[in-house]
Amino acid sequence: MNLNAYKDSLRKDQPPTDLSQVLTGLWYDAKDNWEKAHDLIDGCEEAGGSWAHAYLHRKEGDLWNADYWYRRAGKDRPQYGLDEEWEVIVSFLLST
């Protein structure tokens, strides 16, 4: 799946069944269900889990917590917007 197909799936009521747990969480985030996204990503040890967790806390406005998760992911908090970060994370995960 590529980014365009992933974004197209957002028109449906349920995420594709072949997504990783982190990608499923980010799918729910894009559908404005932060709680479901966080429930799926919190504690997830999959690739990109800490990065997605950081993004979710940044989106929530909890920058202290976000920075903790960015450090765990080996990332710096980006200087660009949340929409762009969501796309960067999803694109990365789809390519791995």
Buried (B, 14 or more C-beta within 10 A) or exposed (E): EEEEEBEEBEEEEEBEEEBBBBBBBBBBBBBEBBEBBBEBBBEBEBEBBBBBBBBBBBBEEEEEBBBBBBEEBEBEBBEEEEEEBBBBBBEEBBEE
